[in-house]
Amino acid sequence: MSTAVEIEAAIRTLSASEREKLVRDLPAVLLELDGDAAWQRIIEDPAPSPALSAFADAIDAERQRLPGAFREIKDSDFDTPP
């Protein structure tokens, strides 16, 4: 039996409150679950990313061509509606 299978089996035995705590704490244990940290690693990676750079350049060119088509994003845009 692999360690991952054993971990899955152990998780299945947890109570609902223990599982909720695990969900909250897991991004600190598995850094790849932390979206902000993942993006920070991408941003700080010194290796060239030609596909990402080309994509960003295309978006920037479109924004310059049609400036009104891209509205500014605000923090409140990510708020969950009531």
Rosetta blueprint (number, residue, H / E / L):
1 M L
2 S L
3 T H
4 A H
5 V H
6 E H
7 I H
8 E H
9 A H
10 A H
11 I H
12 R H
13 T L
14 L L
15 S L
16 A H
17 S H
18 E H
19 R H
20 E H
21 K H
22 L H
23 V H
24 R H
25 D H
26 L H
27 P H
28 A H
29 V H
30 L L
31 L H
32 E H
33 L H
34 D L
35 G H
36 D H
37 A H
38 A H
39 W H
40 Q H
41 R H
42 I H
43 I H
44 E H
45 D L
46 P L
47 A L
48 P L
49 S L
50 P H
51 A H
52 L H
53 S H
54 A H
55 F H
56 A H
57 D H
58 A H
59 I H
60 D H
61 A H
62 E H
63 R H
64 Q H
65 R H
66 L L
67 P H
68 G H
69 A H
70 F L
71 R L
72 E L
73 I L
74 K L
75 D H
76 S H
77 D H
78 F H
79 D L
80 T L
81 P L
82 P L
